[in-house]
Amino acid sequence: MNRKPILLPASILIAVLFLVSCDQMFTMNVFKAAGLGQVGVSSADEIGSMSSADAFTAINDAASSPKFFETLEGDSAVKNAYLDKLLAAASDSSLPKAEQEQALVLAASIELETTAASTVVSNIVSSLTSGTGNIDVEETIKSIMPTEITSQMRPGSPAPAEFTEMIEAFSNANRIYTDLGTRIGADASLPSGSATSAGDVAQLALVSYVVSSVESTDPSVSVADALWAAMNPPVGQTSSSPGITTNISIDNLPPAQANLLSAAGLDLASLSGAN
């Protein structure tokens, strides 16, 4: 039996290419290019003892260090403490709206940059610009995987921790971007002076949304396990059980994601006919 690929309209993925000029898209690490500090990373206990306002300031400053994300990647306790404080800051009504929104931007950046998700975001354009029509989700995701994941692909193999963490990071980032997009509303503008531009946010939000739209056909099996199985079916099989499914298009983006794309100056109406 031939494998039945899960297809997406190419427009939902290549829409990201219209957010900024093509020669600038994904040519640099948007997290580090944001100019994020020269300050060391605080300990989990130190951050945990701070008010959400003070913690936001400390994290926003620390994020400019070239070693910031690398340090968080190697210390889950510090990473989780930072995420907790940033999400608390995003809900702290005593903080200016711009700082609440920037806290969400930083939280999503931490989710993505401390896993293989950042490599996927960096690789995705070369995979998309060469194709038109429908996109095979399984093959596209496989083609943009970092080598530390593709090197573990074996027929019938279980999903490695790095892959599971990456899928969870996209899901977590998608929830954060959904919150951000809901907050900015129909006005669709991010605070001026934000370390990450509206275009960067829209790019990352769109990729996170697309990956997070994949679902397992068996609710008892995680998306990561189902997707990994779909890319690595057992020897002699051309499909896996459970399968995966997704149903999105540029025409039915949730309002929050549409708001973030609009904030970047994206014309959704023109993109819906891009295919």
Protein Blocks (a to p, Z undefined) as FASTA:
>chain_A
ZZddddddfklmmmmmmmpcfklgopbcfklmnopajbdcddfklmmmpcfklmmmmmmm
mmmpmklmmmmmmomklmmmmmmmmmmmmmmmkbcfklmmmmmmmmmmmmmmmmmklmmm
mmmmmmmmmpghjddfklmmmmmpcfklmmmgcghiacdfklmmmmmmmmmmmmmmmmmm
mmnomnopacehiabdfklmmmmmmmmmmmmmpccfblkbcfklmmmmmmmccehiabdc
ddddddddfklgcfklmmmmmmnopafklmmmmZZ
